[in-house]
Amino acid sequence: MNLPSRARNGLNGVARELLRQPTVEKPRGQWVNDVVAWCHQHDIDLATRITSKTLRFDAALLAQINDVLDSARIAPLGRSLSGLTSSAQAKEGVEEDKATRERPRARRVLVSFPPQPIAGLAIEPRAIRDVDVLGLKLSAFSALIQVENLDSFYEFSPELSALSGYVNPLVVYRGDSHYGGGFAQLAEAWRKTHRPHIYAGDFDVKGVTLALDSSATHLLLPTIEWLTQNATPLHVPAEQFASQRRLHKYLAALSSDQPLCGYLRLLLEKQRGLKQQWFGGEMVCVELL
């Protein structure tokens, strides 16, 4: 029987209390009963320390517990496994705590780079790589382009006239249940650079809201003339209606001469939208204020 994480957390708290007093008495709650069962399994005699209602801890008992942990090559009390990767936990001992470990993709993002020839691999229009956010040198990129949909990300090329002013833009997938955490770290780090953050995604309430939430500075969209002709009520999902209030407030705060106004009126007043995969015509960068 491994020492449950709740029992370890409870014992760590007891260890801190023992720095101020010789003994600590705890009621027989769930984590204490876990400790009792673990001690019995490992032949640690609780003797006069235990009653039907409480367990009394002292330095000698914690030392016995640590001796057993050490002999089993398990991290001692006071050493938290929370937030560590599995490989980092392995360095602390043979025990793994999946519930509190850092997820393998917690810092990973999908990035699209110019073609990178590799022996034995067919050359594709773009090279897609899974990278650690901390390994990206943000100063090397003039703009961040955040692509909402995975299929659009795989096909996305920054070779557009709307993006011609940006040298070596960083093209990144927005993320999902697998990669969302990594992009959030990247977006926060990028915000501090004060360089353009362009959101390339659906023309709908969710798309614009996601752009705002990620601190994007621009939307990459077809011209308002093209969208007026091609946006459709078929791309206004009913589940997004509840989120329209926020964008109505956002629109009300804009000056009438700002280009974004026309897009938001088309979206909110005309109730028309369009998925990213259906975009056509000339693309423009529309500033988010």
N, C-alpha and C positions, 0 to 999 in steps of 0.2 A: 504493500500500500504506500503510494507516494504521499508526501505531506501536502494536503490540498492548499491551493493558493490563499483561500480565506483564512486557513489556520496559520499559514506563514505570515500573512499580514497582521493577524492578531498577535502572534508571538513577537513580531517586530515592534508593535506598539508596547507590549509588555517590557521588552528589552529597554526601550526608552524610559519607561516609568521606573525601572529598576536602577537607573542611574541616579534617581532622586530618593529612593527608599529601598529598604532591604527585601521586602516582600510585596507582592501584588496579588490580590485575590479577585478572581473573576467568576461570575455566575456561569452555570453549566448551560450556556447557549450553544448554538450550532457549531461555531468554530472551536469552542472549548471541548465539546464532545469529540470533534475530529481529532484534536490533540490527544485526548484521553485514549481513543481507539488506536491512534498511531503509536503512542507510548507503550500500550499493552502489546501491540504486535512486535515491537522491538525490545521487549523485556526491560523497559524502563519502569522501575518500581516507584509508583506515586505515593506509596506508604501513607503517612499521616497528612499529606498535602490535599487529599481529595475527600470530599463528602458528596452526599447525594445532590447538593445544591451548588457547590463551589469547587474551584480548583485554585490552590495557592501556588504561585510561582516564586522562585528565587533564583539566584545566579547559578547555584549548583544544578538545578533542573535544566536550565537553558544550556549549560555546559554539556550535560549528558545528551541533550537533543542534538547539539552541534557535533558531538563526537560521532553519533550515528550517521548524521548527514555527511560528515567528512569521510567516514569509512565507505559510504555508498557512492562517493564522488558526486555529491549533490551540493549546490551552493549553500553556504552557511546562512544563518539568520542575519538579517540586516542587509543582505545582498539582493536587491530587487531584480527580477527578470523582466519586469514590466517595460514595454517599449523597445526591448532588444530584439534584433533579428534572431532567427533560429540558429544561425552560425555563431552569433555573439553569445546566445544562451549556452551553446555547446561548450564554449570556452569556460563557462562558469561551472559546468558539471554535466552529468548525463541527463538531468531532468529538463523537460521542455514544457513551457507553459504557453500553449497556442492561444489561449483566451486573451492574454495580455501582450503577446509578442507584436513587434512591428510587422505589418503585412508585407510580403515580398515585393509588392508593387507600390508601396506607400510613397516612394520617391521617384517612381518611374513615369516617363512620358513617352508617347510615340511622336517622333520627329521626322519630318520629310526634308531630305537634303538633295542637292544636285546629284546626278548619277555618279556612282563610285564603283568603277570596274573592279571585280573580284574574280580571280581565276576560278574557272569551273562554274560560274554563275552568270546566267544571261543578263545582259545590261538592260535595265528598265528605265523608263523616263525619269523616275525619282527613286532615291534610295530611302527606304523606310527603316528607321532604327529605334529600338527600345533603349532609352538612355536614362541615367540617373540625373535628376535635376541639378544636384550639386556639382556634377561634372560639366555643366554648360557654362561657358565664359560669355556672359550676356553682353559684355562690351563689344563682342565681335559682330553683333547683329544690330541693324538699324531700326528694325520693327518686329513686333511679334504678331503673327497671323494665327488666330485661333479658329480652327475649323470644327464646326459643330457635328457634322455627320461623318461616320467612319468611311462610308463608301465614297463620299465627296473628298475626304481627306486623302485617300489612296490615289485619287485622280487629280488632286489639286496641283496646279502649277502657278507659281507667282509671276510667270511671264505674262502679265497683263498691263495694259497702258496705265490703269489706275494705280498700279504698284511700281511703276517705273522709277519713281523717285527714291525708292528704298534699295539700298545695296545689301545683299546677303540677308534677306528677311528670314526670321526663324519661324518655320511653319510647323505648328503643333496641333495634334488632335485634342479636342476639348476634354475627352475622357468620359468614362462611364463608371460602372461599378468596379471595373478593373483598374482604370487609370485616372479616375477623377481626383483622388487625393494628391497625386503628383502634380497635376496641373494647377491645383489651388496654391501649392507652394511656389510654383513658377510664376503664376500671375501676381502674387504678392511681391516676390523679388523683382519682377519686371516693373511693377508700379513705381518702385523707388528709383528706377532709371529715368523716369519722366520722358520716355520715348514712346512713339505711337504703338498702340495695341489695337489691332484691327480684327473685328469679329466677322467671320465668314460663316453664315448659317441661314436657317430658314427665315423667311419674311413672315413671321407670325408673332403673337404675343410672347410665347415662350422664348423664341429666338432673341428678341429684343431684351427681354427680361434677363436672360442668361448673360447677354453682353453687358448689361448694366451691373449685374452681380459680380462679374469677373473684372470690373474696372476697365473695360474696353473704352477706347477713345473714339473709335470709328466703326461703322458698319460697312461691309463690302456688299453692295447691292447693285442690281441693274438700275438704269436711270429711272427717274420717276415717270417719264413718259412711257417707257417700255412696260413698267410694272402696272401702270394705269390700264394699259391695254390687255395685259396678260394675267394679272392677279385675279383670283377667283374665290367665291364664297365656299367652294369645295375644300379649300385649304385653311379654313378657320375652325379648328377643332372645338367642339362644345366644351370639353374639359378645361379649356383655357379662358372661358368667359369670366370666371371669377377673378382672374388676374388682370383684367382689363382696367380696373379702377386705378391701379398704380400708374399705368401708362397715360390714362386720362389726366391725372395730376401732373405728370411729367410734361405732357403736351401743353397744359394750361400755363406752365411756367416758362415756356419758350417764346421768344419773339416771333412774330408772324413771318418775318423775312428769313428765318433760318431754314435751310433745306430739309432738315429732319421733320419739320412740321408737315410737309406734304406727304411724307411716308407714313407718319403716324395717323394722319386724317384718313388716308386710304385704308389703313389697317383697322382703325377704330370706328370711324364714321361710315365708311363704305363697307366695312366688314369683309374685306378681301385680303387674301394672303397667298403665299406661294412657297412651296418647298424648295430648298436649295438646289435639288437635283433638276428642277424645271427651269432654272434661271437661263436667260439668253440675252442677246443684245450686248451693248456696251456696259461694262461694270464701272462703278464709281465708288469712291470712299466718302461716306456721309458722316460728318462729325457728330459725335455724341457729346452733349454739353452737361 
